[in-house]
Structure formats: C-alpha cells, structure tokens
Amino acid sequence: MAGRVRPRYRPRRLTFRMGLLLALVVTVGQRLWRLDDRRAAFEFEPGATAIVERVVDGDTLVLQGGQRVRLLGVDTPETVHPERPVEPFGPEATEFTRRHVAGRTVRLEFDRERRDRYRRILAYVYRDDWFLNEELIRAGLSRAELRYPYREAMKRRFRAAETEARHNRAGIWGGEPRRPDR
C-alpha cells in the first residue's frame, strides 16, 4: 500500500442534458409554486362574483384567473376522470353547465369547508337568482351529494330537487340519454 497514490476527487461536470433537465425541473417547479400561490390567494367574500372561463365537466368550473370551483352538493356523471370511462349523462351535464354559465359572471356563495382535497374552491354558484347546483339536480343530471358537511338547509333543498327529478324520470333517473339522429 505504500507508494500508492490516491486519485484526487474531481467533481464531474454537468453534461448539457443534465443541465437542461435541471433547468426544466426548476422551471416547472416555479410555475406550479406560483399557480398554487395564485389559487391560495382567493378571497372568500360572501357574494363574490367571477367570470367562468370554462367548464371542465358538469360539476367543475374554471374561473378567470385559473381558480377551479367544485359545485357543493352536486355529483354529476364523469366525463374527464383519468381512470373511468365517460358515464351516461356526463356529456349532457357538462353541456348544461356550459350553456348556463360559461363566459358569464356568476356569484359564489360558500359554506363551512372552503376547499376540497384537490384544493378546488367549494361553492354554490348562482347566475343572477338562478341556482346552478340545484338546477343540475332538478334536471336529473346530478345526484344530490349529501355525505359532506354543508348546511342542512341546502341538503334539504337538494334532496327535494332530486326527489322531483326522480318523480319526473328526468336525466339519470329516466334511462338512456337521448342521442341525436345521425
């Protein structure tokens, strides 16, 4: 062992690819951080108004500024779930929501829980005095979602709308969705 020289440690230079990958990770991280900050900055003022930029599906909206809103008490059939197929009446629920609120100013009302586990804003959505959450249920395009903690008065209202939809055999309570003739 005597006489054996230990090689000096030389740090490896970052290759071009490693540098590019590092820059990409930092850039994406910064954008996600800013997006999360922007979403966290939402003011939960009673009667807040906002413009609906787009409709994701029957029960989820995106407001101008990127805020995602999940309708309280509503559970429309899936259309964009990454692990589930499009469910019957899902496209109809999405179109109903799009027709009534896309590109329009809506009023948001809030309950105890302000965000869901995906950080979406939880809200009751009104266009003037027209109540989107309730009308989706009444049209038979959503079930009343009653297991989460929100006002009992709203749960009663949603239960009554669902009972009306069932009685009228509307939407999901009436069978197969109508398809346009081709």
N, C-alpha and C positions, 0 to 999 in steps of 0.2 A: 504494500500500500504506500510505502514511502516513495516519493517521487511522482506519484500520480497527481495530476493537477485537475482540480475540479473545474468544469467549464463555468464561465460566468453566466449568470441568468440574464437573458436578453428577452425583453418583452416582445411578443410577436406584434407585428404591425397589423392594424386593421386592414383587411382587404377591402376593396371597393364594395363588394357585395355585402360584407358585414356592416360597413358604414351606411350603406343605403338602407339596409334592414333596420338598423338602429334609428336612423332618421325617420323612417316610416312609422315605427312603433311610437316614437316621441310625438310625431305629428298627430297620429290617431288618438293617442292618449290625451293630448291637449284639447283636441276637438271634443272628445267625449266629456272631459272635465268641464269645458265651457258650456256644453249642452246641458249637463247635469246642473251646473250653476244657474243657467237660464231657467230651467224648469223649477228649481228650488225657489226662485225669486218671485213666483206668482203671488199676487196679493189676493187673499181670500176675503174680499169685502162682500157683504150681502148685496145682492142685486148687481154684481159685477157684469159688465157687458163685454162681449168679444165677438169677433168675426170668425165664422167657421171657415177655415181654409180648405179643408177636405174632410170627407167621411171615409174612415178606414173600413168599418163594417157597420152593421145595424146599431151597435151599442158603443161605438168608439169614434170620437171626432178628433181632429187636429185643429187647433185654433191658430190664427195668425200669430207668429212668434214661436211656433213649434210646440206649444203646450198640448199634451194629449189629455182628453177628457173621456172618462168611462161613465156611462149613464148609471146612476144609482137605481137599484131595484129592478133592473132590466137584464134579461138574458136571452139575446137573440141567437138563432142558429148560426153556427160557424161558417165563415167564408174564407178566412185568411189564416187559420190555425196551421202552423207548420207540420203538425203531426196528425191532422184529421182531414178527411175529405170535406168538400163543400156539402153542408147539410141542407135538406129540403127547407125551403122558405128563407134560407140565408140571403140569397141574392135579392129577394123581394124586400126583406127587412133593410138591407143596405140601400136599396133604391128608394124606399120610403123615407129613410133618414136623409139621404142625399137630396131628394126632391123638396123636403121641408126646411132644411137648414143650411145646406152647402152654399157658401158665398154670402150668407146672411148674418146679420147681427142677432145674437142670442143673449139672453140673460141667464146667468148661472146662479143657482142657489145651492148652499152647502149644508151638510149635516155634521154629525159628530166626527166621523172619520173623513179626513180631507184628501187622503191619497190611498191607493191600493198598494199591494206588494210590488207592483211593477212601476210605481211612482207616478201613475196616471192620476189626474185630478178626478175626484168623485163628485158628481154634481147632478142636480136636477136641471134640465135645460128647457127654457121657455123661449118661444118666438112670440113676442107680444104677450098675449094671455094664453096662447096655445101651448100645452104641456107635452113635449116630445116623449118623455119617459112613459107617461100614462097612455098616450095615443098609440104608441107601438104595441103595448099590451092589449089595448082595446081592439086594435086591428087584427089581433091574432098572430102578430109577427114576433112575439116575445112571450116568454113565461115571466110571471112575477117572481123576482128573486127575493125571497123573504128571510133567508138564513143569516144575513149580515146585519150588524147593528145600525139601524137608522130609525127615524121617527115612526112610531106606531101609527100615527095618523096617515102617513104615506103608505105604510104597509096595507092598511085597511082600504085605502083608495086603489092601490094596485090590485089587491085581491078582488075588489068589486069589478075592476076593468077586465081582469082575467075571467071572472065568472060570466060577464057579459059576452066576451069573445067565445067562450065555450058554448054558451047557450045559443049564440048565433052561428056556431060552427065556422067561425072565421079563421082564416090562415091555418096555422099548425093544428087547430082543433077540427078542421074540416076535411082533411085528407090530402091528396096530392096537389101540389101547386099547379096552377093553370100555365100551360106553355103556349106561346103564340103559335099559330098555324104557320107552317113553313111553306 
